């Protein structure tokens, strides 16, 4: 009963902040629409027909160009290998000026296999100059490119699987992102918990705002759990360093949570989860910037770095810890 009262109080406090946030966003969107409507009406009086025509043709052309550029960066030999089909006639002269690929078989620097020009696996010894220069630019960039994007994607999947494995070992019920997609859910966090759980998260204004926890404190908590088989052995009250938060979902990020990435990319994404599922947790596996510099969605987004929280408080009053222990 004590645990339920505590979790109910936390949810009411967080729910009030969410309502205020929704009202603020609604008013802001209404003002933006009014401004856009007034400006667009003035523009339409002058040239409505021309704008409609340009928008229709321009958007299709832009989308086609973006898709072609994306595919060309992923498969330059396939998309740009033949100069006669990939380069406009007025730019064909560039192939004759300083051509470097005559009769040379290009080898992929990652797989050390010959690069192909068609889907049948036929090696093309005469690749266009544009293709060779694009390939050289891709191989010379160690940080950004199609191969690096694929590697980062694979690392993200590995850590999502690690998160699922840890939650199963803690006997926490949840649904994966794949299961949510099968259900047709519009917004899908990496893990949607089947019931709200409580975690002990570090405060933003704590003396040590970084993600790293003190080993002595973790060991004392674990020892207290092994000695006393009761939920009363866990401190359910907030203190200067930590506070209890209720979460309904977890989003895994296999990266370092710097201020720019968190503010511009992660926070707008997870705020959509807050509006649909309630408060949640962002887990930065490689640490994060000080909590005082990271937005928390008015208290609805808990931020943890390094690993999954060691303790999770269930609505029944049980405390589940890593290693399968229940108290």
C-alpha positions as CSV (number, residue, x, y, z in Angstrom):
1,X,0.0,0.0,0.0
2,X,2.9,2.3,0.8
3,X,4.5,1.7,-2.6
4,X,1.2,2.2,-4.5
5,X,0.6,5.5,-2.7
6,X,4.1,6.6,-3.6
7,X,3.8,5.7,-7.3
8,X,0.4,7.3,-7.4
9,X,1.8,10.5,-6.1
10,X,4.6,10.5,-8.6
11,X,2.2,9.9,-11.5
12,X,0.0,12.7,-10.4
13,X,2.9,15.1,-10.1
14,X,4.2,14.1,-13.5
15,X,0.7,14.2,-15.1
16,X,0.2,17.8,-14.0
17,X,3.4,18.8,-15.8
18,X,2.3,16.9,-18.9
19,X,-1.1,18.7,-19.0
20,X,0.6,22.1,-18.8
21,X,3.1,21.1,-21.4
22,X,0.3,19.9,-23.8
23,X,-1.6,23.2,-23.3
24,X,1.5,25.2,-24.0
25,X,2.3,23.2,-27.2
26,X,-1.3,23.5,-28.3
27,X,-1.3,27.3,-27.9
28,X,2.0,27.6,-29.6
29,X,0.9,25.5,-32.6
30,X,-2.3,27.5,-32.9
31,X,-0.4,30.8,-33.0
32,X,2.0,29.4,-35.6
33,X,-0.9,28.2,-37.8
34,X,-2.5,31.7,-37.5
35,X,0.8,33.3,-38.6
36,X,1.3,30.9,-41.5
37,X,-2.3,31.3,-42.6
38,X,-2.1,35.1,-42.7
39,X,1.2,35.0,-44.6
40,X,0.1,32.3,-47.0
41,X,-3.1,34.2,-47.8
42,X,-1.2,37.3,-48.7
43,X,1.1,35.3,-51.0
44,X,-1.8,33.4,-52.6
45,X,-3.5,36.7,-53.6
46,X,-0.4,37.6,-55.8
47,X,0.5,34.3,-57.4
48,X,-1.6,31.3,-56.3
49,X,-1.6,29.5,-59.6
50,X,2.2,29.7,-60.1
51,X,2.9,28.5,-56.6
52,X,0.6,25.5,-56.9
53,X,2.3,24.5,-60.2
54,X,5.8,25.0,-58.8
55,X,5.0,23.0,-55.6
56,X,3.6,20.1,-57.5
57,X,6.5,19.7,-59.9
58,X,9.3,20.8,-57.5
59,X,8.5,18.4,-54.7
60,X,8.5,15.4,-57.0
61,X,11.8,16.5,-58.6
62,X,13.4,17.1,-55.3
63,X,12.4,13.7,-53.9
64,X,13.7,11.9,-57.0
65,X,17.0,13.7,-56.8
66,X,17.4,12.9,-53.1
67,X,16.7,9.2,-53.7
68,X,19.2,9.1,-56.5
69,X,21.9,10.8,-54.5
70,X,21.3,8.4,-51.6
71,X,21.5,5.3,-53.8
72,X,24.6,6.7,-55.5
73,X,26.4,7.0,-52.2
74,X,25.4,3.5,-51.2
75,X,26.2,1.9,-54.5
76,X,28.4,4.3,-56.6
77,X,29.6,1.5,-59.0
78,X,26.0,0.5,-59.8
79,X,24.5,4.0,-60.1
80,X,27.5,6.0,-61.5
81,X,29.7,3.3,-63.1
82,X,28.5,4.0,-66.6
83,X,29.2,7.6,-67.7
84,X,26.8,7.5,-70.6
85,X,23.8,6.7,-68.4
86,X,24.6,8.5,-65.2
87,X,26.0,11.8,-66.5
88,X,24.1,14.3,-68.6
89,X,25.5,14.8,-72.2
90,X,26.5,18.4,-71.4
91,X,28.8,17.2,-68.7
92,X,30.4,14.3,-70.5
93,X,33.5,16.3,-71.2
94,X,34.5,16.0,-67.5
95,X,35.1,12.3,-68.1
96,X,37.8,13.0,-70.7
97,X,39.6,15.6,-68.5
98,X,41.9,13.8,-66.1
99,X,40.2,10.4,-66.3
100,X,41.8,8.0,-63.8
101,X,39.8,4.7,-64.0
102,X,40.7,3.3,-67.4
103,X,41.1,-0.5,-67.2
104,X,41.3,-0.6,-63.4
105,X,39.3,-3.0,-61.2
106,X,38.3,-1.2,-58.0
107,X,38.4,-3.2,-54.8
108,X,36.3,-2.4,-51.8
109,X,38.5,-1.3,-48.9
110,X,36.2,-3.0,-46.3
111,X,35.5,-6.4,-47.9
112,X,38.6,-6.5,-50.2
113,X,36.3,-7.8,-53.0
114,X,36.0,-6.5,-56.5
115,X,33.2,-4.0,-56.9
116,X,30.5,-4.8,-59.5
117,X,28.7,-2.6,-61.9
118,X,25.5,-4.7,-62.4
119,X,23.2,-7.1,-60.5
120,X,24.6,-10.1,-62.4
121,X,28.0,-9.8,-60.8
122,X,29.9,-8.8,-63.9
123,X,33.1,-6.8,-63.0
124,X,33.3,-3.5,-64.8
125,X,36.9,-2.5,-65.5
126,X,35.9,0.8,-67.1
127,X,34.2,2.8,-64.3
128,X,33.4,6.5,-64.8
129,X,35.6,9.2,-63.3
130,X,32.7,10.4,-61.2
131,X,32.2,6.9,-59.8
132,X,35.8,6.5,-58.8
133,X,35.9,10.0,-57.1
134,X,32.8,9.2,-55.1
135,X,34.2,5.9,-54.0
136,X,37.5,7.5,-53.0
137,X,35.6,10.2,-51.0
138,X,33.6,7.5,-49.2
139,X,36.6,5.4,-48.4
140,X,38.7,8.4,-47.1
141,X,36.0,9.4,-44.5
142,X,36.4,7.2,-41.4
143,X,33.5,8.8,-39.5
144,X,30.5,9.4,-41.9
145,X,29.3,7.4,-44.8
146,X,27.0,4.5,-45.8
147,X,29.3,1.9,-44.2
148,X,29.5,3.8,-40.9
149,X,25.8,4.3,-40.9
150,X,25.3,0.5,-41.2
151,X,27.8,-0.2,-38.5
152,X,26.1,2.3,-36.1
153,X,22.8,0.6,-36.9
154,X,24.2,-2.8,-36.1
155,X,25.6,-1.6,-32.8
156,X,22.3,-0.1,-31.9
157,X,20.5,-3.4,-32.5
158,X,23.1,-5.3,-30.4
159,X,22.4,-3.0,-27.4
160,X,18.7,-3.3,-27.9
161,X,19.1,-7.0,-27.6
162,X,21.2,-6.6,-24.5
163,X,18.5,-4.4,-22.9
164,X,15.9,-7.1,-23.6
165,X,18.2,-9.8,-22.2
166,X,18.7,-7.8,-19.0
167,X,15.0,-7.1,-18.5
168,X,14.2,-10.8,-19.0
169,X,16.8,-11.7,-16.4
170,X,15.1,-9.2,-14.0
171,X,11.7,-10.8,-14.8
172,X,10.3,-7.5,-16.0
173,X,7.3,-7.9,-18.4
174,X,7.6,-5.9,-21.6
175,X,6.9,-5.7,-25.4
176,X,9.6,-5.2,-27.9
177,X,9.6,-2.7,-30.8
178,X,8.9,-5.5,-33.3
179,X,5.9,-6.7,-31.3
180,X,4.5,-3.1,-31.2
181,X,4.9,-2.8,-35.0
182,X,2.9,-6.0,-35.5
183,X,0.2,-4.5,-33.3
184,X,0.2,-1.4,-35.6
185,X,1.4,1.1,-32.9
186,X,2.3,4.4,-34.5
187,X,5.1,5.3,-32.2
188,X,7.3,2.4,-31.0
189,X,9.9,2.8,-28.3
190,X,12.5,0.1,-28.0
191,X,10.8,-1.4,-25.0
192,X,7.2,-0.8,-23.8
193,X,6.8,-2.0,-20.2
194,X,3.6,-4.0,-19.5
195,X,3.1,-2.2,-16.3
196,X,4.6,1.0,-14.8
197,X,7.8,0.4,-12.7
198,X,9.7,2.7,-10.4
199,X,13.5,3.3,-10.8
200,X,15.9,5.3,-8.7
201,X,17.4,8.0,-10.9
202,X,20.0,10.7,-10.1
203,X,18.7,14.2,-9.7
204,X,19.6,16.9,-12.2
205,X,20.9,19.2,-9.4
206,X,22.8,16.4,-7.6
207,X,26.4,17.0,-6.6
208,X,27.6,14.5,-9.1
209,X,25.4,15.0,-12.2
210,X,27.2,12.6,-14.4
211,X,25.9,9.1,-15.1
212,X,28.5,7.1,-13.2
213,X,27.3,5.8,-9.9
214,X,29.5,5.2,-6.9
215,X,30.5,1.6,-6.4
216,X,30.2,1.8,-2.6
217,X,26.6,2.9,-2.8
218,X,25.6,0.2,-5.3
219,X,27.3,-2.5,-3.1
220,X,25.5,-1.2,0.1
221,X,22.2,-1.4,-1.7
222,X,22.8,-4.9,-2.9
223,X,24.0,-6.1,0.5
224,X,20.9,-4.6,2.2
225,X,18.7,-6.6,-0.3
226,X,20.5,-9.8,0.5
227,X,20.2,-9.3,4.3
228,X,16.6,-8.2,4.5
229,X,13.9,-9.9,2.5
230,X,11.5,-7.0,2.6
231,X,10.7,-4.0,0.5
232,X,11.4,-1.9,3.5
233,X,15.1,-2.5,3.0
234,X,15.1,-0.3,0.0
235,X,14.9,3.5,0.6
236,X,11.7,4.6,-1.0
237,X,12.2,8.2,0.0
238,X,13.8,10.8,-2.2
239,X,17.2,12.3,-1.1
240,X,19.7,14.9,-2.2
241,X,21.2,12.6,-4.8
242,X,18.4,10.4,-6.1
243,X,14.7,10.4,-6.6
244,X,12.2,7.7,-7.5
245,X,10.6,8.0,-11.0
246,X,7.9,6.0,-12.6
247,X,8.6,4.8,-16.2
248,X,6.4,3.1,-18.8
249,X,8.9,2.6,-21.6
250,X,12.7,2.5,-22.2
251,X,14.5,3.8,-25.3
252,X,18.0,2.5,-25.9
253,X,20.7,4.7,-27.4
254,X,24.0,3.2,-28.2
255,X,25.9,6.5,-28.2
256,X,27.1,9.3,-26.0
257,X,24.3,11.7,-25.0
258,X,25.8,15.1,-25.8
259,X,23.7,18.2,-25.4
260,X,23.1,18.8,-29.1
261,X,22.1,15.3,-30.0
262,X,19.9,15.0,-27.0
263,X,18.2,18.4,-27.6
264,X,17.7,18.2,-31.3
265,X,17.2,14.5,-32.0
266,X,16.5,12.4,-28.9
267,X,14.2,14.6,-26.9
268,X,11.7,15.4,-29.7
269,X,11.5,11.7,-30.5
270,X,10.8,10.5,-26.9
271,X,8.4,13.3,-26.2
272,X,6.0,11.6,-28.6
273,X,6.3,8.4,-26.4
274,X,5.4,10.5,-23.3
275,X,2.2,11.8,-24.9
276,X,1.1,8.2,-25.8
277,X,2.5,6.0,-23.1
278,X,3.4,8.2,-20.2
279,X,6.9,8.9,-18.6
280,X,9.8,6.8,-19.6
281,X,13.6,6.3,-19.6
282,X,16.3,7.1,-22.1
283,X,19.3,4.8,-21.6
284,X,22.6,6.2,-23.0
285,X,25.0,3.1,-23.1
286,X,28.1,5.2,-23.5
287,X,27.3,7.9,-21.0
288,X,25.9,11.4,-21.3
289,X,26.6,15.0,-20.6
290,X,25.8,16.5,-17.1
291,X,22.1,16.1,-16.3
292,X,21.8,19.8,-15.6
293,X,22.4,20.5,-19.3
294,X,20.0,17.9,-20.7
295,X,16.3,18.4,-21.1
296,X,14.0,16.0,-19.3
297,X,10.6,16.8,-20.8
298,X,9.4,18.6,-17.6
299,X,10.4,15.6,-15.5
300,X,8.7,12.9,-17.7
301,X,12.0,11.7,-19.2
302,X,14.5,10.0,-16.9
303,X,18.0,9.8,-18.2
304,X,20.5,7.0,-17.2
305,X,23.9,6.2,-18.6
306,X,26.1,3.2,-18.7
307,X,23.7,0.4,-17.9
308,X,20.1,-0.5,-17.0
309,X,19.1,0.6,-13.4
310,X,20.0,-2.1,-10.9
311,X,16.6,-2.0,-9.1
312,X,13.1,-1.8,-10.4
313,X,10.1,-1.4,-8.1
314,X,7.0,-3.2,-9.3
315,X,3.4,-2.0,-8.5
316,X,3.0,-5.1,-6.2
317,X,5.8,-3.8,-4.0
318,X,8.4,-6.3,-5.2
319,X,11.9,-5.0,-6.0
320,X,13.5,-6.8,-9.0
321,X,17.2,-6.6,-9.3
322,X,19.7,-7.7,-11.9
323,X,20.6,-11.3,-11.3
324,X,17.0,-12.4,-10.9
325,X,16.6,-11.6,-7.2
326,X,13.2,-10.5,-5.9
327,X,12.6,-8.8,-2.6
